[in-house]
Amino acid sequence: MICVHRLNKTELYINHRIIETVESHPDTVITLTNERKYIVRESPEEIAEKIAEFERKIFEKALYGRADTGS
């Protein structure tokens, strides 16, 4: 799951694997596969980076048995 922030700055954890779209209108709107929508403070680019970082940690743990390899 990735952590994003609602407009009132509260944290929201979203399962990134059920994100269908991330759009900017100018606020960022995340739409999930179940059609729920969330308006968040992060830009679409920041959300993409959070997803990539989360996936990287998962793959590192699978390959090396830990999340950060020190390299």
C-alpha positions as CSV (number, residue, x, y, z in Angstrom):
1,M,0.0,0.0,0.0
2,I,1.1,3.5,-0.6
3,C,0.6,6.5,1.7
4,V,-1.0,9.6,0.2
5,H,-2.6,12.7,1.8
6,R,-6.1,14.0,1.5
7,L,-6.6,17.7,0.9
8,N,-7.0,18.2,4.7
9,K,-3.5,16.6,5.1
10,T,-4.7,13.4,6.7
11,E,-3.0,10.2,5.6
12,L,-4.7,7.7,3.4
13,Y,-3.2,4.3,2.6
14,I,-4.3,2.9,-0.8
15,N,-3.7,-0.5,-2.3
16,H,-1.8,0.6,-5.4
17,R,-2.7,-2.6,-7.3
18,I,-6.4,-1.5,-7.5
19,I,-5.7,2.0,-8.9
20,E,-7.3,2.4,-12.3
21,T,-6.4,6.0,-13.1
22,V,-4.6,9.0,-11.6
23,E,-5.7,12.3,-13.1
24,S,-5.0,16.0,-12.4
25,H,-8.1,18.3,-12.6
26,P,-6.1,20.5,-11.1
27,D,-6.5,18.4,-7.9
28,T,-5.2,14.9,-8.2
29,V,-8.0,12.3,-8.4
30,I,-7.3,8.6,-7.8
31,T,-9.9,6.3,-9.2
32,L,-9.9,2.7,-8.0
33,T,-11.2,-0.4,-9.9
34,N,-14.2,-0.4,-7.6
35,E,-15.0,3.2,-8.9
36,R,-14.2,4.9,-5.6
37,K,-12.5,8.2,-6.1
38,Y,-10.0,10.0,-3.8
39,I,-8.8,13.6,-4.1
40,V,-5.2,13.8,-2.8
41,R,-2.4,16.4,-2.4
42,E,0.3,14.4,-4.3
43,S,0.8,14.9,-8.0
44,P,0.3,12.0,-10.4
45,E,4.1,11.9,-10.8
46,E,4.6,11.6,-7.1
47,I,2.1,8.8,-6.9
48,A,3.8,7.0,-9.7
49,E,7.1,7.4,-7.8
50,K,5.6,6.0,-4.6
51,I,4.3,3.0,-6.5
52,A,7.7,2.3,-8.1
53,E,9.5,2.7,-4.8
54,F,7.0,0.3,-3.1
55,E,7.4,-2.3,-5.8
56,R,11.2,-2.0,-5.7
57,K,11.2,-2.8,-2.0
58,I,9.0,-5.8,-2.6
59,F,11.3,-7.2,-5.3
60,E,14.4,-6.4,-3.3
61,K,13.0,-8.3,-0.4
62,A,12.1,-11.3,-2.6
63,L,15.6,-11.3,-4.2
64,Y,17.8,-10.5,-1.2
65,G,15.6,-11.3,1.8
66,R,15.5,-7.6,2.9
67,A,14.1,-4.3,1.7
68,D,17.3,-2.3,1.5
69,T,20.5,-3.9,0.2
70,G,22.9,-1.1,1.1
71,S,24.0,-0.7,-2.5
